[in-house]
């Protein structure tokens, strides 16, 4: 687990949470919401550590017994509630509410972090509401959700709400650089992620799909753009096809950038600029524009009820020059 000060981005939220700790004006319930993968749960755990710390001043000190236990994931006063199957059930929330009545293991707080809080059943939310209406001293709830609209307004009204927005490309790249192995690949995935470190890490795991899309386009160039294209065998379903088309779209967007500006710093796939330059020299500007328009149409067709193979063929034939 990390500390608040180590979180990337979300500066105003970090300042507000630290200020509440320093002034001892901690609310009994918080809601952390925003797009998936932007660090809400990480921030919730960091705030929980700061709440439990016995030696810090607005953040986890990292040296006290409380910080040591929470860093190992074994603090007796930090309770994580996750969906049991498809939902968070009333049984789970009743256990939480019963636990909140008792004093903490030490002399500090008890912290309950509820992941995917939007998945509480109606019965569970109603049970939880009773606890929020009669807060127990020293007990703090942190609800984390991608979709606050699915949480009852009666629960929301009793929480101090913080919206987490997408991070900058630079912050995302810094978060994933170690996993990426290179600054250029980290930059690429940061741009493709749309400001979500979680999505960037997922894209790293699927970067082979991006490389496969580039390989398909390059193979058509090597074969003088007159070889009959065939969709890759690994495209097994509609989601795979949509991802393949998205990679091709971003790729030819980079090709257009090279043709029109020649500026590498504007590229998304900056780690593959040499290969992109080959594509840029193989097509004229009008052809690249036609490919991008066809890719956009293919993405729309795949989102509807259309034959997947026919949709992909139309795009690949355009890339092949037929």
N, C-alpha and C positions, 0 to 999 in steps of 0.2 A: 504494500500500500504506500501511496505517496503522501506528501504533505501539501497543504493549500498553496504554499509559496512555490511549489514545484510544478503546479499546473500550468499548461500553456494556454494563453488567452484568458478570456472571461475576467478581465482585470477588475471591472466595477463590482462584479459579484464577489470576487475574492476579498476586495476591500471592505464590502458591506458585511460579509460573514466574519471577517477578522475583527471588525469594529464592534460587532455584537458580542463577541467573546471578551474583548478588552473591557467593554463597558458593562458586562454581565447583563445584557439585555437580550438574552436568547429566547426565541419563541418556542412554544411547545410543539409546533408542527411546521414543516417546510415542504414546499413542492418544487422540485427541480424538473423543468419541462423544456422541450425543444426537439429539434430534428434528431434522428437516430445517429449514434456514433460520434457525438460532439464532446463527450466527456462528462455527461450528467452523473452517471454512476460513480465515475472516478472522483468527481468533485464531492459527491455525497459521502463516499468513504473517507476522503481527506478531511471533510468537515467533521465527520464522526470521530476521527482520531483526535482532532483538535478539541472537540467537546469533552473527550475522555481524558485528555492529557492533564496530569497533575503538576506539571512544571513549566508549561508554556505560557506565552503571553500573546494570544490571538492566533496561535497555530501549534501544531505538534512539536514538542521540543526534541523528539527522537532519542532522548536518553533516559527518561523516567521509565519505571516499570510498566506503566499504562501504555506508553508508546511502544515499548518492546513487545508487549503482548499483542497489541493491535496490529503491529507490523507483521507478526507471525500469523495473523488471522485467528488468534485464539483468545481474544479479550472476552471475559465472561459477561460484560455489560454492553457488548455490541451484538445485536441480534439482526440477522438478515432474513427477510421474508420474500420468498420467490414463488411464482406460480407452481402449483402442484398439478401437473398436466396442462390443461388448457386455461386454467383459471386459478385465482387465489380464493380459497374456499372459506366459508364461515368458520370452520373448525380451526383453520390457521389463525384467523383474526381473533377468535375467542382466546386462543392460547396467548396471543400477543397482549390482549387486553387484561387477561388474568396476570400475566407476567409484569405488566406495567404498574400493578398495585403494590408490588413488593419493592423493598429498597434495593439499591445496587449492591453489587458484590463488595465494592469498596465504600467510600463515603462520597463518591461523586455522582455522575449521572448514569442513566441508562439510555441507550440510543437504539432505536428500531429503524432500520432502513428497509423500505418496501420497494422492491424492484418491479417494473412493469405494473405499476399501481392501477392502470386502466383496466387490468384484467381481474379486478375484484368482482365477485358476483354481487348482485343487488343485496343479498342477505349479508354478505361479508362487509360491504360498505356501510350498511345500516348499523351493524354491530360496532364497526370502527368509529362511526360518527358519535356514538354514545361516549366513547373514551375521549374523543376530542372535545366534546361539550363539557366534560368534567376533568380537565387536565390534572395529572398528578405531578407534584413538584419533583423536579430532577429528571423527568422523562421527556425525551425529545424524539419526535417522529420525523423521518425524512422520506418523502414519497418521490419516486423517480418515474417519469413517464414520457413517452413520445407523443401521447395523444390525450391531453388534459380534457378534451371535450367529452371523453367517455367516462370521466369521473364525476359523480354527482356534485352539483353546485353547492349543496350543503356541506360537503367535505372540503371543496375548494375554498369556500368562504372562511374556513377556520384554519387555513394554512397561509404562511407567508410565501408568496410565489416568486420564483426566479426563472426568467426565461434564458436559456442557453442558446446562443446563435452559432452559426457556422464559424469556424476559425479561418484565419487568413491562410493563404497558401504557404507562407513562410513558417507559420506555427505548425501546420500539419506536417510539413516536410521535416521539421525538427523532431516531431514526435516519432516519426517512422524511419528516420535515417539509419538507425542501428539495424532494424529489421530489413531494410531495403538493401543495405550493403554498399550503396553508393549514393552520393548527393544527387546525381542526375536522375536515377530511378526514383528516388524519394520525391524529387520535384515533379516528375511525370505523374506519379500516383496521387500526389497532393492536388494537382490541377484536376485530374480526372475525378477525384473524390468529391469535389464541390464543397470543400471545407469541413469534411468529416473524417477525423483520424481513424475511426472505426471502419468506415468504408474504404479508406486508403489501405489499411491493413488487409482487408478482404480482397481488394484488387491485387495486392502483392501476391496473395495466394493464387490468384487466377491470372497472373501476368503472362502465363504461357498462352492463354487465349489471345491476348493482344499480339504476341509474337507470331502466333499461327496466322492471324489475319494479315499481318504484314508479309509473312511468307507466301501466302496465297497471291497477294497483289504482285509481289516481286516475281513470282514464278510466271505470271502472265506476261510480264515485261521481258523476262529472259527468253520466253517462247515467242517473242515478237508480237505479243498481244494477239495472236491468232489461234492459240490453243483453246479448245473447247473447255471452259471452266467447269469444275465439279465441286460442290460444297464439301468442306472437310467432313470426314467420317465421324468425328467426335461431336458434331452438332446433332444431338439426339432429341432435343425438344424445343419448344417455342422460346423458352428463356435463353437457351444456348444460342439460338438464331438471332434473337434480339441483341444479345451481348456482342455477337460477331458483327452485326451491322453497326452497332455503336462504335466498335473499335475501328471499323473501316471509315466511318464518318469522321471521327476525330483525326484519323490518319490523313485522309485527303484534305481535311481542313488545314493540316500542317503543310501539305504539299502546296496548297494555294498560297499560304503565307510565304513559303520559300520563293514561289514564282513571282509574287507581287512585291515582296520587300527584301527577301534574302536575309532577314534578321533571325538568327538562331534563338535569341532570347525570347521571342514571341511564340516559340514552338511549345506544344504540350508534350509530345514524345521526343524531348530534347536528347534523350540517350540513344535514339535511333536516327539522328539527323543525317548520317551518311546514306542510310537506306532510303530515307525520305527524299534526299537529293536525287537519287537514281530515278525515283518515280516522277519527280518534278521535271526531269529532263526527258522523260518518255512520253509525257502528255503535254498538250498545249492548254492554255488557260480555259478555253471554252469546253474542252473535254473534261477537265477537272470540275468545272461548274456543273456540267451535265451529270457527272458521277455523284456529286453531292446532292443534287436535286433528286436523283433516282434513289439514293440512300435514304433521304427523308421520306419519300413515298413508300419505300420498302418497310421502313419502321412503322409507318401508319398502317400499312396492310397487315403486318405481323401482329399489331395490337388488336386487329379485328379478326373475324372468322374467315381466314383466307388460307389457301394451300401454302404451307411453309416452303416447300421445294420450289414452287413456281415463283414465289416472292423473292427467294434468294437468287434464283436463276436470272431474273430480270436485272438484278444489280450486278451479278458476276459477268453477265454478257456485256453490260455497259462498260465495266472495267476492262474486259478483254477486247473491246473495240468492235464488237459485232453490231 
